[in-house]
Amino acid sequence: MQVTVYTTPSCPQCEMTKKMLTKGEIRYEVVDLSSDSQAMEFVTQELGCSAAPVVVAGQQHWSGFRHGLLQNLIKAIHGEEVKDKAQAAKEPVAA
């Protein structure tokens, strides 16, 4: 699952969000809204968000530091990885 965190400089909630994702071993892309006008337009116009950080993960998105949503995201991604590994283990190996 693609995870993108839209941030602004000197944003404590942005830093807490990135720290939690890193600690949860989630790969994510960071986009600085202060230097990317297209990203700012996307976040405000398309997503309707007006506060950073904005987290986009698959089909869901939210703004602000949302501890519970981040925990659920981490569990969902690691659950997918476990399922993928289990499925790979069941697939026959080509000779």
DRENFI-223332 format. One record per residue (C-alpha): x, y, z; residue in one letter. Coordinates in steps of 0.2 Angstrom, whole numbers, plus 5000, padded with zeros to 4 digits. Layout:
N
XYZA/...
end
This chain:
95
500050005000M/500650174995Q/500850295010V/501150485007T/501350615021V/501050795016Y/501950905028T/502451085032T/504051145040P/504151165059S/502551055061C/502650955077P/501150845072Q/502050805055C/503550755065E/502550645077M/501650565062T/503250525053K/504050465069K/502650345072M/502650275054L/504550255055T/504450165072K/503050055064G/504250005050E/503050085037I/503850155021R/503150325016Y/503450465005E/503550645012V/502950795002V/503250965008D/501751075005L/502751235007S/503751194991S/502551104981D/501051204975S/500251054965Q/500250954981A/499551094991M/498151114978E/497850924979F/497750924998V/496551074999T/495451054983Q/495350874980E/495550804998L/494750955007G/496050965020C/496651125028S/497851065042A/499550965041A/500050835041P/498950745028V/499150565027V/498550475011V/498550285013A/497750184999G/495950244997Q/495950335014Q/496550495020H/496550615035W/497350765042S/498250795059G/499150675070F/497850535072R/498650405084H/497250275082G/497150295063L/499050275062L/499050115073Q/497650045062N/498650085047L/500250005054I/499249845058K/498349835041A/500049855032I/500949725042H/499449605041G/499449625022E/501349585023E/501049425033V/499649375022K/500749395007D/502149295014K/500949155019A/500249155002Q/502049144994A/502449005006A/500948904999K/501348934981E/502348794973P/504148824968V/504548804949A/505848674946A/
end
